[in-house]
Amino acid sequence: MSAEMLDVGGTQVRLSNPDKIYYPRLGASGGTKRHLVEYYRAMADISGQGPILAALRDRPTNLQRFPDGVEGEEIYQKRVPARRPDHVKSCTVTFPSGRTAEALRVTAAADVVWAANLGTITFHPWPVLCTDTDRPDELRVDLDPQPGTGFSEARTIARDVLNPILGELGYEGFVKTSGGRGIHVTVPIEPRWDFIQVRRAGIALAREVVRRSDDLATAAWWKEERGERIFIDYNQNARDRTVASAYSARKTPIATVSAPLTWQELDAADPDEFTISTVPGLVSERGDPHANLHERQYSLDPLLEWFARDDDNGEGELPYPPNYPKMPGEPKRVQPSKDRDRPKD
């Protein structure tokens, strides 16, 4: 079918190849490019202010694109295309290498639909606003199931360990499915600290979760040390690291969505029930649990005090991802089984 134009909040956005199959398992009845684009159109343009627009607005955003569908080639795009419509804006971000780039800056629903037409399955916003790309306003907790564990174990850690700790700190955490087996929890924070400090706060929180988890969680960076536990990925708070946004579709065969939940909904949640076909109706029925995410911002001082305490006790920095330059205070970045200088048991 030839291209057509969609009206998105008063802006005309091109939809090309609407019948192309993006999710082969769903086929023509629910897995076409049109189904994906219309999902994002609904999530971005509900009454002129859709929930995914709230999650992305004014944030530098990376695009995880699959122009030939989820079984085709993946393009992870950190730079906004030079050729783009006038309504598509950008802002400057700095990578760990020190190099800079112009990233997509979502300002309106039309930007979301435009990116979806490029084959964007998942949006990956930075935890910063374009007005200050060096100071995050979100602390992100990524509970990542390791082999032998799954969503049920991640839910137990999130609900029974992490959330009570956040309550003790006076924080409110906002929970969502990852769209897979994991769980994401976001804590809105005052944009006063740089990425190094925010990451250290994330390390301190991860360590406390591990201590209280009865050996069901780990903050070990090296996979060989994680075992069958839930990995608390503290490095999601490092510069240039992102997670799927709220309401982003994922590349799963059934088109699951990273779905915001209330903590009460988490108890009975099945991540496979949240898809591009079901989530719009759910939002229409009960609203957006993350609507108030940024109404209040919290201080990281308590977590940074925990980090300083742990540092005094010999637990300081942890490894960064391999593509980062050597970072301040970081231990030797080598897989334990290959570390010739490591003491033998």
Disulfide bonds with the S-S distance in Angstrom:
Cys91-Cys130 2.15
